Amino acid sequence: MAETGEEETASAEASGFSDLSDSELVEFLDLEDAKEPTVPPSKAGPSSELPEKDDKPVSLQPRKNGLDVSSPMERFQLKYLYVTDLCAQNWCELQVVYGKELPAFSTPEKAAVLDTGASIHLAKELELHDLVTVPITTKEDAWAVKFLNILSMVPTLQSEGRIREFPVFGEVEGVFLVGVIDELHYTAKGELELTELKTRRRPVLPLPAQKKKDYFQVSLYKYIFDAMVQGKVIPASLIHHTKLCLDTPLGPSVLRHARQGGFSVKSLSDLMELVFLSLTLSDLPAIDTLKLEYVHQETAAVLGTEIVAFDEKEVKSQVQHYVAYWMGRRAPQGVDVEEAWKCRTCDYVDICEWRRGRGVLSSSLEPKAKKLK
């Protein structure tokens, strides 16, 4: 179906879904700052150079000695994914891939939109509690702060009935996922409700294509959170995927913050044990209700709310499909012809092989079996 003028304007706001959501932006920046240094590639190739927008398609599949490298997880040096990485695939999978390959292509306008959304989330969080800045220098410090947040939030939810920015993590279909739930609170009926705040640059509700992505996001949050409180997320899985060094001494700022919270710990191992005990012994229930709240960025007016029905079978099916790309079991896919209007506001429209091939990916992007030794 052709896009109307109003839909076209709205799609401009809805584009850029390879970006993190407002809540996970801060989480992402904290963990990026604490990343261990990686070995730079010996020589920049087509996938690591930033091409000019010269209307030439760009190959997304780097090769080594004429052979395709392994999975995208290995190629992009990813230990885990964010929930919104999978959700962004629902909008356009190729946009996600190009975003990983060519992050400098992202426009300043989109960064400004994210900053505004993050500011609104911060204001909401400050309504419930003060924020404390804890300097971190290692990935272990970053995860320690995450664990300390969980340890403080679990009893707060039980006693006061409402928390914001709750970290979630767990292994789903072989990939480790990390995310941040906007808000958890108990309703008047005593049910646990998840509310996801979505900020809008224009005072209109999103298109169905964006709502579809948002439905999947909150459903995936529930899937992970429920597994955490039901004891299905285990320390061994976290350690395997994140490659954390449990015996690494925590930084002085983190230790000081832990002591102020009443926790006498020295290493991440101590904190991890406390976190998993807290989650499994807290009697926190599974999430009963999923709600989306759309808010206008400029006026903070609520534009509308939606209750999302949770379908576990559908969530698992979608995750399996999206994870198959990251595990190298299939090539990335672009949008269907019916949703080609999304391309109008995409940063990568001039170099997209899917668009150039009119819905057919070039052979350079197709996964191939590795050569046997």
Phi, psi and chi 1 to 4 in degrees:
 res  aa     phi    psi   chi1   chi2   chi3   chi4
   1 MET       -  137.5 -178.4  177.5   68.1      -
   2 ALA   -68.1  150.8      -      -      -      -
   3 GLU   -90.1  131.9 -172.6 -176.0   33.0      -
   4 THR   -78.3  170.3   66.1      -      -      -
   5 GLY   -59.4  -39.6      -      -      -      -
   6 GLU   -66.3  -40.9 -177.9  178.3   -6.8      -
   7 GLU   -65.5  -37.3  -72.4  175.1  -29.8      -
   8 GLU   -64.3  -43.0 -178.8  175.1   -4.9      -
   9 THR   -64.2  -42.6  -56.4      -      -      -
  10 ALA   -65.9  -35.1      -      -      -      -
  11 SER   -67.0  -27.2   69.4      -      -      -
  12 ALA   -63.1  -35.5      -      -      -      -
  13 GLU   -76.8  -30.3  178.9  177.0   -4.0      -
  14 ALA   -84.1   -8.3      -      -      -      -
  15 SER   -75.9  170.6   65.0      -      -      -
  16 GLY    82.7   34.9      -      -      -      -
  17 PHE   -80.4    7.2  -77.7  130.6      -      -
  18 SER   -78.8  -12.3   56.9      -      -      -
  19 ASP   -73.8  156.8  -66.3  -32.5      -      -
  20 LEU   -74.7  158.1  -62.0  173.6      -      -
  21 SER   -70.4  168.8   67.8      -      -      -
  22 ASP   -54.1  -46.2  -60.6  -27.7      -      -
  23 SER   -66.6  -42.6  -71.9      -      -      -
  24 GLU   -79.7   -8.0  -66.7 -176.3    7.9      -
  25 LEU   -61.8  -48.4  176.5   63.2      -      -
  26 VAL   -64.4  -41.6  176.1      -      -      -
  27 GLU   -58.1  -45.1  171.1   84.4    6.4      -
  28 PHE   -63.3  -45.0  172.4   77.4      -      -
  29 LEU   -65.0  -39.9  -67.1  176.4      -      -
  30 ASP   -61.6  -45.5  -74.7  -14.0      -      -
  31 LEU   -73.4  -32.0  -68.2  174.6      -      -
  32 GLU   -64.9  -39.7  -77.1  -66.5  -61.2      -
  33 ASP   -63.8  -28.4  -71.7  -17.9      -      -
  34 ALA   -99.7    9.5      -      -      -      -
  35 LYS   -65.2  144.4  -93.1 -172.1  177.3  179.7
  36 GLU   -72.2  148.7   59.0 -172.2  -12.0      -
  37 PRO   -65.0  142.5   22.1  -32.2      -      -
  38 THR  -110.8  156.2   55.8      -      -      -
  39 VAL   -75.9  123.4  179.2      -      -      -
  40 PRO   -68.8  152.1   25.6  -33.8      -      -
  41 PRO   -62.3  148.8   21.8  -31.8      -      -
  42 SER   -64.7  -31.7   57.6      -      -      -
  43 LYS  -153.8  133.5 -176.2  178.1 -179.1 -179.3
  44 ALA   -69.5  135.2      -      -      -      -
  45 GLY  -114.7 -169.4      -      -      -      -
  46 PRO   -58.4  -31.8  -23.4   32.5      -      -
  47 SER   -80.7  -19.2   64.6      -      -      -
  48 SER  -104.4   -5.7   57.9      -      -      -
  49 GLU   -94.0  148.7  -66.2  176.0  -10.7      -
  50 LEU   -93.3  107.7 -178.0   62.9      -      -
  51 PRO   -77.2  159.0   30.2  -33.5      -      -
  52 GLU   -82.2  156.8  -63.3  179.6   -2.8      -
  53 LYS   -78.4   82.5  -69.2 -168.9  175.0 -177.8
  54 ASP  -112.4   22.9   55.3    1.4      -      -
  55 ASP    68.8   15.1  -93.7    2.4      -      -
  56 LYS  -102.1  131.3  -65.8 -179.2  179.8  178.7
  57 PRO   -64.4  148.7   23.7  -33.4      -      -
  58 VAL  -114.8  128.9  174.5      -      -      -
  59 SER   -71.8  134.2  171.7      -      -      -
  60 LEU   -98.8   -2.1  -63.6  179.8      -      -
  61 GLN  -110.1   97.5 -175.2   67.7   37.4      -
  62 PRO   -70.2  154.7   28.0  -34.6      -      -
  63 ARG  -127.5  155.1  -61.9  170.6 -179.9  -86.3
  64 LYS  -132.2  118.8 -176.5  176.8 -178.4 -178.9
  65 ASN    55.5   36.4  -62.4  -33.0      -      -
  66 GLY    81.2   -1.3      -      -      -      -
  67 LEU  -111.8  150.2  -61.8  177.4      -      -
  68 ASP   -70.2  141.2  -67.7  -18.9      -      -
  69 VAL   -73.7  179.0  -64.4      -      -      -
  70 SER   -71.5 -139.4  -60.3      -      -      -
  71 SER   -78.2  161.0   69.6      -      -      -
  72 PRO   -57.7  -32.2  -29.4   37.6      -      -
  73 MET   -58.2  -42.8  -70.7  -67.2  -68.9      -
  74 GLU   -75.5  -39.0  -64.4  169.3  -40.7      -
  75 ARG   -64.9  -39.9  176.8  153.9   50.9   97.9
  76 PHE   -90.8    5.2  -62.6  130.4      -      -
  77 GLN    55.7   49.3  -60.3 -179.0   -4.8      -
  78 LEU  -103.4  127.9  -58.8  175.0      -      -
  79 LYS   -87.5  -30.5  -64.6 -176.8  177.7   67.5
  80 TYR  -153.2  171.7   49.5   84.4      -      -
  81 LEU  -118.4  159.2  -62.1  171.8      -      -
  82 TYR   -89.7  152.0  -74.8   90.3      -      -
  83 VAL   -53.0  -40.4  166.7      -      -      -
  84 THR   -72.9  -14.6   41.3      -      -      -
  85 ASP   -63.7  -45.1  -77.4  -34.5      -      -
  86 LEU   -70.1  -38.9  -92.0   61.6      -      -
  87 CYS   -64.5  -36.6  -62.7      -      -      -
  88 ALA   -65.4  -27.9      -      -      -      -
  89 GLN   -63.5  -26.2  -69.2  172.9  -96.2      -
  90 ASN   -66.7  -28.0 -169.9  -76.1      -      -
  91 TRP   -82.2  -58.2  177.5  -98.1      -      -
  92 CYS  -160.9  113.6  175.7      -      -      -
  93 GLU   -65.2  -38.2 -168.7  166.2   68.3      -
  94 LEU   -66.7  -32.3  -90.5 -175.6      -      -
  95 GLN   -63.1  -36.8 -170.7 -179.1   73.9      -
  96 VAL   -63.2  -45.3  177.4      -      -      -
  97 VAL   -65.8  -46.1 -179.5      -      -      -
  98 TYR   -62.0  -34.3  -82.8  116.1      -      -
  99 GLY   -63.8  -34.5      -      -      -      -
 100 LYS   -73.2  -39.5  -64.8  -69.5 -174.2 -175.1
 101 GLU   -74.9  -40.5  -70.1  -83.8    7.4      -
 102 LEU  -130.8   64.7  -50.3  167.7      -      -
 103 PRO   -62.6  -25.8   23.1  -34.8      -      -
 104 ALA   -70.7  -10.4      -      -      -      -
 105 PHE   -72.8  -19.7 -103.9   51.0      -      -
 106 SER   -61.7  139.3 -176.2      -      -      -
 107 THR   -84.1  151.2   61.6      -      -      -
 108 PRO   -60.8  -29.1  -22.4   32.9      -      -
 109 GLU   -61.6  -39.5  -70.6   79.2    7.0      -
 110 LYS   -70.1  -36.0  -70.1  179.7 -179.1  176.4
 111 ALA   -63.2  -38.1      -      -      -      -
 112 ALA   -66.0  -38.9      -      -      -      -
 113 VAL   -63.8  -42.8  169.7      -      -      -
 114 LEU   -63.6  -42.3  -88.2  179.7      -      -
 115 ASP   -60.0  -42.6  -72.8  -17.2      -      -
 116 THR   -64.1  -44.2  -56.5      -      -      -
 117 GLY   -62.8  -41.1      -      -      -      -
 118 ALA   -64.0  -35.6      -      -      -      -
 119 SER   -64.9  -39.8  -63.4      -      -      -
 120 ILE   -65.3  -41.1  -66.3  175.4      -      -
 121 HIS   -63.2  -40.5  -83.0  -99.1      -      -
 122 LEU   -62.4  -43.0  177.6   60.2      -      -
 123 ALA   -61.3  -39.9      -      -      -      -
 124 LYS   -63.6  -42.2  -76.1  -78.9 -170.9 -179.6
 125 GLU   -65.1  -39.0 -170.2  173.5    2.6      -
 126 LEU   -66.8  -17.7  -71.4  172.1      -      -
 127 GLU   -66.9  -25.6  -67.4  175.5   -0.9      -
 128 LEU  -101.0  -34.7  -63.4 -176.9      -      -
 129 HIS  -160.9  162.4   53.8   76.7      -      -
 130 ASP   -78.2  154.1  -64.8  -31.0      -      -
 131 LEU  -104.9  140.5  -64.3 -177.4      -      -
 132 VAL  -118.7  127.4  178.7      -      -      -
 133 THR   -83.1  124.4  -59.9      -      -      -
 134 VAL  -120.1  106.4 -178.3      -      -      -
 135 PRO   -61.1  137.6  -22.4   34.5      -      -
 136 ILE  -128.7  149.7   56.9  176.0      -      -
 137 THR  -126.1  -13.9   56.5      -      -      -
 138 THR  -132.5  164.6   65.8      -      -      -
 139 LYS   -66.6  -29.2   60.4  179.5 -178.9  178.9
 140 GLU   -65.5  -39.2  -76.0   74.2   22.3      -
 141 ASP   -61.4  -43.0  -79.2   -5.6      -      -
 142 ALA   -62.0  -44.0      -      -      -      -
 143 TRP   -70.8  -31.1  -81.7   86.0      -      -
 144 ALA   -62.6  -42.0      -      -      -      -
 145 VAL   -63.8  -40.4  171.4      -      -      -
 146 LYS   -59.0  -45.8 -175.6 -164.7  -57.4  -69.7
 147 PHE   -65.1  -40.3  -70.8  157.1      -      -
 148 LEU   -63.4  -37.0  -72.5  168.9      -      -
 149 ASN   -62.8  -42.7  -74.5  -22.2      -      -
 150 ILE   -63.1  -44.0  -67.3  175.1      -      -
 151 LEU   -62.6  -31.8  -72.1  170.6      -      -
 152 SER   -84.4  -30.1   66.4      -      -      -
 153 MET   -78.6  -34.4  -72.2 -177.0 -176.6      -
 154 VAL   -58.7  -52.8  167.5      -      -      -
 155 PRO   -66.5  -30.4   20.8  -31.4      -      -
 156 THR   -64.8  -41.8  -60.6      -      -      -
 157 LEU   -62.7  -39.7  178.8   58.7      -      -
 158 GLN   -71.2  -35.2  -67.9  174.8  -50.3      -
 159 SER   -91.3  -37.8   61.8      -      -      -
 160 GLU  -107.3  -16.3  -59.1  178.8   17.4      -
 161 GLY    84.5    6.1      -      -      -      -
 162 ARG  -157.2  133.9 -174.7 -177.7  -60.3  -91.0
 163 ILE  -141.6  160.9   55.9  173.8      -      -
 164 ARG  -130.3  153.3  -70.5 -169.0   59.7   82.6
 165 GLU    60.0   56.2  -50.5  -61.4  -36.1      -
 166 PHE   -89.1  121.8 -173.3   83.3      -      -
 167 PRO   -72.2  139.1  -14.6   29.7      -      -
 168 VAL  -130.3  150.9  -68.8      -      -      -
 169 PHE  -160.7  154.4   51.7   82.5      -      -
 170 GLY   168.9  163.2      -      -      -      -
 171 GLU   -87.4  127.5 -176.6  175.8  -28.6      -
 172 VAL  -131.3  117.7 -178.2      -      -      -
 173 GLU    53.7   40.0  -60.0  -61.7  -33.5      -
 174 GLY    87.8   -6.2      -      -      -      -
 175 VAL  -116.8  140.5  170.6      -      -      -
 176 PHE   -88.3  128.3 -156.1   76.5      -      -
 177 LEU  -114.3  142.8  -64.6  177.7      -      -
 178 VAL  -127.8  140.7  175.8      -      -      -
 179 GLY  -158.0  179.7      -      -      -      -
 180 VAL  -137.5  118.9 -178.3      -      -      -
 181 ILE   -80.9  130.0  -67.3  174.9      -      -
 182 ASP   -58.5  -55.3  -86.6   -4.5      -      -
 183 GLU  -151.9  140.7 -178.4  177.0  -49.2      -
 184 LEU  -125.5  133.2  -71.1  168.7      -      -
 185 HIS  -154.5  158.4   63.4  -94.3      -      -
 186 TYR   -91.2  136.5  -74.2  101.0      -      -
 187 THR   -82.8  176.1   66.0      -      -      -
 188 ALA   -62.2  -24.1      -      -      -      -
 189 LYS   -85.4   -1.8  -63.4  179.9  179.3 -179.8
 190 GLY    84.1   12.5      -      -      -      -
 191 GLU   -90.9  147.1  -63.5  178.9  -22.9      -
 192 LEU   -86.0  122.3 -173.9   58.1      -      -
 193 GLU  -116.6  136.0 -179.8  175.2  -83.6      -
 194 LEU  -100.8  127.9  179.8  155.5      -      -
 195 THR  -119.4  124.3  -60.8      -      -      -
 196 GLU  -107.0  120.0  172.8   72.5   14.4      -
 197 LEU   -89.9  126.8  174.7   65.0      -      -
 198 LYS  -119.9  122.4  -66.3  -64.7 -176.0 -176.1
 199 THR   -93.9  144.6   60.8      -      -      -
 200 ARG  -122.5  133.9  -56.3  -76.0  -62.5  162.6
 201 ARG   -71.5  -34.0 -170.5  169.9   57.9 -177.4
 202 ARG  -109.4  150.5  -62.6  176.1   65.0 -110.1
 203 PRO   -79.0   54.5   30.5  -36.3      -      -
 204 VAL  -136.5  152.2  -66.2      -      -      -
 205 LEU   -72.5  153.6  -71.7  172.9      -      -
 206 PRO   -70.7  164.4   26.8  -35.6      -      -
 207 LEU   -71.4  160.0  -61.2  173.4      -      -
 208 PRO   -53.8  -34.2  -28.5   36.6      -      -
 209 ALA   -63.1  -36.7      -      -      -      -
 210 GLN   -76.8  -38.9 -179.0  176.7   -3.2      -
 211 LYS   -59.7  -37.1  -72.6 -176.0  179.2 -179.4
 212 LYS   -58.8  -43.1 -178.8 -178.6  175.9 -176.6
 213 LYS   -64.6  -42.0  163.3 -168.4  166.9  -69.7
 214 ASP   -65.7  -38.4  -63.7  -19.7      -      -
 215 TYR   -59.8  -44.1  -64.1  164.1      -      -
 216 PHE   -64.7  -38.6  176.1   59.2      -      -
 217 GLN   -61.3  -51.1 -178.3  177.1   -5.1      -
 218 VAL   -68.3  -32.5  -66.1      -      -      -
 219 SER   -65.6  -39.5  -64.1      -      -      -
 220 LEU   -69.5  -36.3 -167.8   47.8      -      -
 221 TYR   -58.9  -46.2  -79.0  151.3      -      -
 222 LYS   -62.4  -42.7  168.5  178.5  165.2   57.5
 223 TYR   -58.0  -43.0 -171.5   86.8      -      -
 224 ILE   -74.8  -45.7  -60.9  173.3      -      -
 225 PHE   -59.5  -46.9  176.4   87.3      -      -
 226 ASP   -58.6  -39.9  -70.3   -2.7      -      -
 227 ALA   -65.0  -36.1      -      -      -      -
 228 MET   -64.5  -47.8  -69.6  173.7   67.7      -
 229 VAL   -78.9  -14.6  -60.8      -      -      -
 230 GLN   -95.9    5.8  -67.9  167.4   -1.0      -
 231 GLY    77.0   17.6      -      -      -      -
 232 LYS   -87.9  -14.5  -63.0  177.9 -178.6  178.7
 233 VAL   -94.3  122.5  179.5      -      -      -
 234 ILE  -114.4  150.8   59.1  175.2      -      -
 235 PRO   -56.1  -38.2  -25.6   34.6      -      -
 236 ALA   -60.0  -37.9      -      -      -      -
 237 SER   -66.4  -44.1  174.3      -      -      -
 238 LEU   -60.8  -45.6 -171.0  152.0      -      -
 239 ILE   -64.8  -41.3  -62.9  168.1      -      -
 240 HIS   -60.9  -44.2  169.2   71.9      -      -
 241 HIS   -81.9  -40.1  -72.7  -77.9      -      -
 242 THR   -86.0  -17.6   61.5      -      -      -
 243 LYS    58.9   35.8  -49.3  -58.9 -179.5 -174.9
 244 LEU   -73.0  144.9  -68.0  167.4      -      -
 245 CYS   -97.9  101.9  -61.4      -      -      -
 246 LEU   -65.8  -27.1  -60.8 -173.1      -      -
 247 ASP   -91.7   -0.5  -63.8  -31.9      -      -
 248 THR   -64.0  126.1  -60.4      -      -      -
 249 PRO   -60.4  137.6  -22.9   34.2      -      -
 250 LEU   -76.3  153.5  -60.9  175.8      -      -
 251 GLY   -65.8  156.4      -      -      -      -
 252 PRO   -58.9  -37.0   18.8  -31.0      -      -
 253 SER   -67.0  -39.6  -62.6      -      -      -
 254 VAL   -67.4  -43.0  176.4      -      -      -
 255 LEU   -62.3  -40.8  -69.6  174.3      -      -
 256 ARG   -64.4  -41.9 -177.3  165.7   54.2 -107.2
 257 HIS   -64.6  -37.9 -176.5   59.4      -      -
 258 ALA   -64.9  -43.7      -      -      -      -
 259 ARG   -63.1  -39.6  -73.3 -165.5  -60.7  -90.8
 260 GLN   -64.0  -26.9  -68.3  171.5  -11.8      -
 261 GLY   -87.7   -0.8      -      -      -      -
 262 GLY    89.0   19.1      -      -      -      -
 263 PHE  -112.7  122.5  -55.3  106.7      -      -
 264 SER   -98.5   96.1  178.2      -      -      -
 265 VAL  -134.3  160.4  -64.7      -      -      -
 266 LYS  -121.7  -32.5  -66.0 -178.2  178.7  179.6
 267 SER  -132.7  172.7   66.2      -      -      -
 268 LEU   -65.7  -29.5 -169.0   64.5      -      -
 269 SER   -59.9  -42.2  178.0      -      -      -
 270 ASP   -61.9  -45.2  -60.2  -26.6      -      -
 271 LEU   -67.1  -40.2  -87.8  178.0      -      -
 272 MET   -61.2  -41.7 -176.0  179.4  -66.0      -
 273 GLU   -61.4  -42.6 -176.5  177.7   -6.0      -
 274 LEU   -64.7  -40.6  -71.1  174.6      -      -
 275 VAL   -63.5  -48.3  164.5      -      -      -
 276 PHE   -68.7  -32.6  -79.7   92.8      -      -
 277 LEU   -66.8  -42.8  -77.8  173.8      -      -
 278 SER   -62.0  -42.2  175.6      -      -      -
 279 LEU   -67.7  -41.6  -71.7  170.8      -      -
 280 THR   -83.8  -23.5   54.9      -      -      -
 281 LEU  -101.9    1.7  -60.1  178.5      -      -
 282 SER   -83.1  -12.6   63.3      -      -      -
 283 ASP    63.0   23.2  -66.7  -32.3      -      -
 284 LEU   -65.8  135.2  -77.0  176.9      -      -
 285 PRO   -83.6  170.8   32.9  -35.8      -      -
 286 ALA   -69.1  158.1      -      -      -      -
 287 ILE   -71.7  130.5  -66.0  171.1      -      -
 288 ASP   -90.6  -40.6  -64.0  -66.1      -      -
 289 THR  -129.2  138.9  -51.2      -      -      -
 290 LEU  -114.1  124.5  -59.1  173.1      -      -
 291 LYS  -132.0  136.1 -175.5  169.8   75.9  173.4
 292 LEU  -106.6  135.4  -73.3  161.5      -      -
 293 GLU  -125.7  120.3 -175.8  175.1  -88.5      -
 294 TYR  -100.9  126.7  -65.3   98.4      -      -
 295 VAL  -126.7  138.6  175.3      -      -      -
 296 HIS   -74.7  129.2 -174.9 -148.6      -      -
 297 GLN   -62.5  -41.7  -73.7 -171.5   -6.3      -
 298 GLU   -74.0  -41.8 -176.1  176.9  -14.6      -
 299 THR  -105.1  -11.4   63.7      -      -      -
 300 ALA    64.8   14.9      -      -      -      -
 301 ALA   -75.1  139.1      -      -      -      -
 302 VAL   -76.3  120.9  176.7      -      -      -
 303 LEU   -86.2  -25.1  -57.4  173.8      -      -
 304 GLY   165.9  162.4      -      -      -      -
 305 THR  -130.0  154.2   60.5      -      -      -
 306 GLU  -137.8  135.1  -58.5 -130.8    0.0      -
 307 ILE   -95.1  127.6  -59.8  -61.2      -      -
 308 VAL  -103.7  128.1  179.0      -      -      -
 309 ALA   -80.6  130.0      -      -      -      -
 310 PHE   -89.3  127.8  178.6   73.5      -      -
 311 ASP  -126.8   97.1 -174.5  -26.0      -      -
 312 GLU   -59.3  -40.6 -178.2  174.4  -15.3      -
 313 LYS   -62.6  -41.7 -177.5  177.7  179.8 -179.7
 314 GLU   -68.0  -40.0  176.9   63.4   20.5      -
 315 VAL   -61.3  -46.5  171.0      -      -      -
 316 LYS   -63.1  -39.3  -68.8 -173.3   68.2  174.1
 317 SER   -63.0  -44.3  175.4      -      -      -
 318 GLN   -65.8  -42.5  -70.5 -173.4   66.2      -
 319 VAL   -61.4  -43.7  170.6      -      -      -
 320 GLN   -58.3  -41.4  -71.4  171.2   -6.5      -
 321 HIS   -66.9  -46.1  174.5   69.5      -      -
 322 TYR   -69.6  -40.0  -62.7  140.4      -      -
 323 VAL   -65.7  -30.0  164.8      -      -      -
 324 ALA   -56.3  -34.9      -      -      -      -
 325 TYR   -66.6  -49.8  159.7   70.9      -      -
 326 TRP   -63.1  -29.0  -64.5  104.7      -      -
 327 MET   -85.5   -1.1  -58.4  -63.9  -76.9      -
 328 GLY    81.0   20.1      -      -      -      -
 329 ARG   -91.8   -8.6  -66.0 -165.6  -71.4  -94.2
 330 ARG  -157.2  163.9   64.1  171.4  177.7   82.5
 331 ALA   -80.0  156.2      -      -      -      -
 332 PRO   -68.7  153.8   25.9  -34.5      -      -
 333 GLN  -120.1  146.1  -61.3  173.8   -6.3      -
 334 GLY   -92.0 -168.6      -      -      -      -
 335 VAL   -78.8  158.3  -62.2      -      -      -
 336 ASP   -70.6  160.6  -66.2  -26.8      -      -
 337 VAL   -56.4  -37.9  175.1      -      -      -
 338 GLU   -64.5  -20.8  -66.3   79.1    6.3      -
 339 GLU  -113.3   23.8  -66.0 -171.6  -21.6      -
 340 ALA   -63.7  -16.3      -      -      -      -
 341 TRP   -62.3  -22.0   51.9  -93.7      -      -
 342 LYS   -61.9  -28.6  -65.5  178.3 -178.8  179.0
 343 CYS   -65.4  -22.8  -59.3      -      -      -
 344 ARG   -62.0  -28.5  -61.5  179.5 -173.3  178.7
 345 THR  -113.5   16.0   54.1      -      -      -
 346 CYS   -87.1  136.5  179.2      -      -      -
 347 ASP   -64.8  -21.4  -67.7  -28.1      -      -
 348 TYR  -107.3   14.5  -48.2  101.5      -      -
 349 VAL   -59.7  -34.4   62.0      -      -      -
 350 ASP   -77.3  -15.5  -66.5  -27.6      -      -
 351 ILE  -119.6    5.5   59.9  173.7      -      -
 352 CYS   -75.1  121.5  179.7      -      -      -
 353 GLU   -71.1  -32.1  -68.8 -164.7   -1.3      -
 354 TRP   -64.5  -44.5 -178.1  -89.0      -      -
 355 ARG   -67.4  -41.5 -177.5  174.5  173.5   83.6
 356 ARG   -63.9  -34.3  -76.7  -57.6 -174.1   90.7
 357 GLY   -88.7    5.8      -      -      -      -
 358 ARG    53.4   51.2  -64.2 -176.3  179.1  179.9
 359 GLY    92.5    7.0      -      -      -      -
 360 VAL  -122.7  124.4  179.6      -      -      -
 361 LEU   -78.1  141.2 -150.6   58.2      -      -
 362 SER   -67.8  160.5   73.3      -      -      -
 363 SER   -62.5  -23.9   59.7      -      -      -
 364 SER   -68.1  -17.6   64.1      -      -      -
 365 LEU   -98.8  -11.0  -73.8  170.7      -      -
 366 GLU   -74.2  132.4  -67.0  -71.0  -11.4      -
 367 PRO   -68.0  142.4   26.0  -33.3      -      -
 368 LYS  -126.0  152.7  -62.9 -179.4  176.4   61.3
 369 ALA   -67.3  141.1      -      -      -      -
 370 LYS   -70.8  148.1  -63.8  179.7 -177.9  179.0
 371 LYS   -72.9  131.7 -179.2 -178.3  -69.4 -174.1
 372 LEU   -74.8  142.7  -63.2  176.0      -      -
 373 LYS   -75.4      -  -66.8 -177.7  178.2  179.4
